[in-house]
């Protein structure tokens, strides 16, 4: 065996002993580096004749190719070994069931809304829908709200672009405009019957949705939810209001011993008007009177703005906060929790 064959065998043996890519590169330097053994042999060719250089150079080049082939083979072997080790360490048991995404659910306020719609639906009430950007006429004027009423102030109401100085647009402050819109459409649909002196089907509707006012604390939010109700007919009394709302509250809170009281109050759109309080007879809130809404007999001016004769048609309206009812039903003491988006809180209602 000549010197070059021995060098190739030595390089192969060194490469095989390298356990890591770093060890392999260190061994490579011993043979192919700037000071490597093969490089030194090539430097020694300077003293040879031209014919000897050709013969010697060809032999060294063959040895270099053999060493480089052994080096690349070992590189591939180490890479394959590393890949197999990684696959073994990260092996997946495909026989196990796959990971599933968590199942979502309704927001607690949405749960309350569904429950309210279901209860009033069983009493024959429809659900009205309407725009959240409302005109001044539907939000205030049609509801008998005076021009100097504090609710029209910019300190209480969010006004938006559009409209005119005398008829501005705003984010609705309650869902009562939906009652007016629904009633006007209802009256128009039965205009021919009314003109002929005949009757029309009663207006029985609830109007749930988002509302906006300039207010924010633990029990108030600039955006909140309301549900208002309206029942208009030729023989609808305040007694019907008490029966309907009492039955609703007892069904909603699943408590037959729930007590309600109607306190005289004032609202521009109802006359007479009453605040509605409830009192639980058991539980952590037992014995306390809690205000949950406002109500009253629809004011004749509002009935007239619906396109009806207040001497013939009469009815009642009520309004309540969905967020307030949600807080009472689930024992939540801070309204802001509903809008923080904290999954630790929201997941409790799934």
C-alpha positions in Angstrom: 0.0 0.0 0.0 1.5 3.4 -1.0 1.4 6.6 1.0 -1.8 8.0 -0.6 -3.8 4.8 -0.1 -2.8 4.8 3.5 -3.9 8.4 3.8 -7.3 7.7 2.3 -7.8 4.7 4.6 -6.8 6.9 7.6 -9.2 9.6 6.6 -12.1 7.1 6.2 -11.4 5.6 9.6 -11.3 9.1 11.2 -14.6 10.0 9.5 -16.3 6.9 10.8 -15.2 7.6 14.3 -16.7 11.1 14.2 -19.9 10.9 16.3 -21.2 14.5 15.6 -21.1 16.9 12.7 -18.7 19.0 14.7 -16.3 16.1 15.2 -16.5 15.3 11.5 -15.5 18.9 10.5 -12.6 18.7 12.9 -11.4 15.5 11.3 -11.8 16.9 7.9 -9.5 19.7 8.8 -6.8 17.2 9.6 -6.8 16.0 5.9 -8.3 18.8 3.7 -7.7 21.9 5.8 -5.1 24.6 5.0 -2.6 22.6 7.2 -4.0 19.2 6.5 -2.0 16.2 5.5 -3.2 16.1 1.8 -2.6 19.9 1.5 1.0 19.4 2.7 1.6 16.7 0.1 0.4 19.1 -2.6 2.8 21.8 -1.3 5.7 19.4 -1.7 5.2 19.1 -5.4 7.0 22.3 -6.0 10.4 20.6 -6.0 9.3 17.9 -8.6 10.0 18.0 -12.4 7.2 18.7 -14.8 6.6 15.0 -15.6 6.7 14.0 -11.9 4.2 16.8 -11.1 1.7 15.4 -13.7 2.0 11.9 -12.3 2.1 13.0 -8.6 -0.7 15.5 -9.1 -3.1 13.0 -10.7 -2.5 10.5 -7.9 -3.1 13.2 -5.2 -6.3 14.3 -7.0 -7.6 10.7 -6.9 -6.9 10.5 -3.2 -8.6 13.8 -2.6 -11.7 12.7 -4.4 -11.8 9.5 -2.4 -11.5 11.5 0.9 -14.2 13.9 -0.1 -16.5 11.1 -1.1 -15.9 9.4 2.3 -16.5 12.8 4.0 -19.9 13.4 2.2 -21.0 9.8 2.9 -20.4 10.3 6.6 -22.2 13.7 6.6 -25.2 12.0 5.1 -25.0 9.2 7.7 -24.8 11.6 10.6 -27.7 13.7 9.2 -29.9 10.6 8.8 -29.0 9.4 12.3 -30.0 12.8 13.7 -33.3 12.8 11.8 -34.2 9.3 13.1 -33.4 10.4 16.6 -35.6 13.4 16.2 -38.4 11.4 14.8 -38.2 8.9 17.6 -38.2 11.7 20.2 -41.2 13.4 18.6 -43.1 10.3 17.6 -46.9 10.6 17.5 -49.3 7.9 18.5 -51.7 8.1 15.6 -54.0 5.7 17.3 -54.9 8.3 20.0 -58.0 10.5 19.3 -57.1 13.9 17.8 -57.2 17.2 19.8 -60.5 19.0 19.4 -61.1 22.7 19.6 -63.1 23.9 22.6 -66.8 24.4 21.9 -68.0 27.9 22.1 -71.3 29.1 23.6 -73.6 32.1 23.9 -72.7 35.2 25.9 -74.7 35.4 29.2 -76.5 38.5 27.9 -77.5 36.6 24.7 -78.7 33.7 26.9 -80.9 36.2 28.8 -82.2 37.7 25.5 -83.1 34.2 24.2 -84.9 33.5 27.4 -86.9 36.7 27.3 -87.9 36.3 23.7 -89.1 32.7 24.4 -91.2 33.8 27.4 -92.8 36.8 25.7 -93.2 34.7 22.5 -95.4 32.3 24.5 -97.6 35.3 25.4 -98.0 36.2 21.7 -95.4 39.0 21.4 -93.5 39.5 18.2 -89.8 40.6 18.1 -89.1 44.0 16.4 -85.8 44.9 14.8 -84.6 48.4 14.0 -81.5 50.6 13.3 -79.0 51.5 16.0 -78.3 54.9 14.4 -81.6 56.6 14.8 -83.3 59.8 13.8 -84.2 62.4 16.5 -87.9 62.0 15.5 -88.1 58.3 16.3 -85.9 58.5 19.3 -87.3 61.5 21.0 -90.1 63.5 19.2 -92.4 60.6 18.4 -92.1 59.5 22.0 -93.4 62.9 23.3 -90.0 64.0 24.6 -89.8 67.8 25.0 -87.1 69.7 23.1 -85.6 70.8 26.4 -85.5 67.4 28.0 -82.1 66.5 29.5 -81.9 63.3 27.5 -81.4 65.3 24.4 -78.3 66.9 25.8 -74.9 66.0 24.4 -73.9 65.1 27.9 -76.3 62.1 27.8 -76.6 61.2 24.1 -74.1 60.2 21.4 -74.8 62.3 18.3 -73.4 61.2 15.0 -72.7 62.8 11.6 -75.7 63.1 9.2 -79.1 64.6 9.6 -79.6 68.3 10.1 -79.3 70.8 13.0 -83.0 70.5 13.6 -83.2 66.7 12.9 -79.9 65.2 14.0 -78.9 61.5 13.9 -77.8 59.7 17.1 -77.0 56.4 18.6 -80.4 55.3 20.0 -80.7 55.8 23.7 -83.4 53.2 24.1 -85.2 50.6 22.0 -88.5 52.5 22.1 -88.0 53.8 18.5 -88.4 50.2 17.3 -91.8 50.2 18.9 -92.8 53.3 17.0 -91.4 52.0 13.7 -93.2 48.6 14.2 -96.5 50.3 15.1 -96.4 52.7 12.1 -95.7 49.7 9.8 -98.5 47.8 11.4 -101.0 50.6 11.1 -100.0 51.2 7.4 -100.6 47.5 6.7 -104.1 47.8 8.1 -104.9 51.3 6.9 -107.8 50.2 4.6 -109.5 48.4 7.5 -109.1 51.3 9.8 -110.4 53.8 7.2 -113.5 51.7 6.8 -114.1 51.9 10.6 -113.1 48.3 11.2 -110.6 47.1 13.7 -107.1 45.8 13.3 -105.0 43.1 15.0 -103.5 44.2 18.3 -99.9 45.4 18.4 -98.0 43.1 20.7 -94.3 43.4 20.4 -91.0 43.4 22.3 -87.9 45.4 21.1 -84.6 44.0 22.3 -81.2 45.4 21.3 -78.1 47.5 22.0 -78.5 51.1 23.2 -76.0 53.9 23.9 -75.7 56.6 26.6 -72.8 58.7 28.0 -72.4 56.7 31.2 -69.8 54.3 32.6 -69.3 52.7 36.0 -69.7 49.3 37.8 -73.4 49.3 37.0 -73.6 51.4 33.8 -71.9 51.1 30.4 -71.8 53.4 27.4 -73.2 50.5 25.4 -75.9 48.3 27.1 -78.8 46.2 26.2 -82.5 46.9 26.6 -85.8 45.1 26.0 -88.9 47.2 25.7 -92.5 46.0 25.2 -95.6 47.4 23.7 -99.2 46.2 23.7 -101.8 48.4 21.9 -105.4 47.5 21.4 -109.0 48.7 22.0 -109.3 47.2 25.4 -105.8 47.0 27.0 -105.5 48.2 30.6 -102.9 48.9 33.2 -104.1 45.7 34.8 -102.9 43.8 31.8 -99.5 45.3 32.2 -99.2 44.1 35.8 -100.3 40.6 34.9 -98.0 40.3 31.9 -94.9 41.7 33.6 -95.5 39.8 36.9 -95.9 36.5 35.0 -92.8 37.3 33.0 -90.6 38.0 36.0 -91.8 34.9 37.9 -91.1 32.8 34.9 -87.7 34.4 34.1 -86.4 34.0 37.7 -88.3 30.7 38.2 -89.8 31.9 41.5 -93.5 31.9 42.1 -93.1 33.9 45.4 -91.5 36.8 43.6 -93.2 40.1 44.7 -93.6 43.1 42.3 -94.6 46.7 43.1 -95.3 49.5 40.7 -94.2 52.9 42.0 -95.7 56.1 40.5 -93.1 57.8 38.3 -92.8 60.0 35.2 -91.8 59.2 31.7 -92.7 61.5 28.7 -94.1 58.6 26.6 -96.4 57.1 29.2 -99.2 58.4 31.4 -99.7 57.2 34.1 -96.1 55.9 34.6 -94.6 53.5 37.1 -91.2 52.2 38.1 -91.2 48.4 38.5 -89.4 46.9 41.6 -89.1 43.2 42.5 -88.4 41.5 45.8 -87.1 38.0 46.2 -88.4 36.1 49.2 -85.3 33.8 49.5 -81.7 33.8 48.5 -78.9 36.4 49.0 -81.2 39.2 47.8 -84.2 38.3 50.0 -86.1 41.2 51.4 -84.5 43.9 49.2 -86.5 45.9 46.7 -84.6 46.1 43.3 -85.6 48.4 40.5 -85.8 46.4 37.2 -87.7 48.6 34.8 -90.1 51.4 33.9 -93.6 51.1 32.5 -96.9 52.9 32.0 -100.0 53.4 29.8 -98.9 54.7 26.4 -99.3 58.5 26.2 -102.1 59.7 23.9 -99.5 61.8 21.9 -97.4 58.7 21.3 -100.5 56.7 20.2 -101.3 59.6 17.8 -97.8 59.5 16.4 -98.3 55.8 15.6 -101.2 56.9 13.3 -103.9 55.7 15.7 -106.8 57.5 17.5 -106.0 57.6 21.2 -109.7 57.9 21.9 -110.1 54.4 20.5 -106.8 52.7 21.0 -105.0 52.3 24.3 -102.2 50.2 25.6 -99.1 49.9 27.8 -95.4 49.9 27.4 -92.5 48.7 29.5 -88.7 48.8 29.4 -86.0 46.8 31.2 -82.2 46.4 31.1 -81.1 43.0 29.8 -77.7 43.4 31.5 -79.5 44.1 34.8 -81.6 41.0 34.5 -78.5 38.9 33.6 -76.7 40.2 36.7 -79.6 39.3 38.9 -80.1 35.9 37.4 -76.5 34.8 37.6 -75.4 36.8 40.7 -72.9 39.1 38.9 -72.1 42.4 40.7 -70.1 44.3 38.1 -71.6 45.1 34.7 -68.1 45.5 33.2 -67.4 41.8 33.4 -69.8 41.2 30.6 -67.7 43.3 28.2 -64.1 42.6 29.2 -63.9 39.4 27.1 -62.3 37.4 29.9 -62.8 33.7 29.0 -62.4 32.7 32.7 -65.6 34.6 33.4 -67.5 33.8 30.2 -66.8 30.1 30.2 -68.8 29.7 33.4 -72.0 30.2 31.4 -71.4 27.5 28.9 
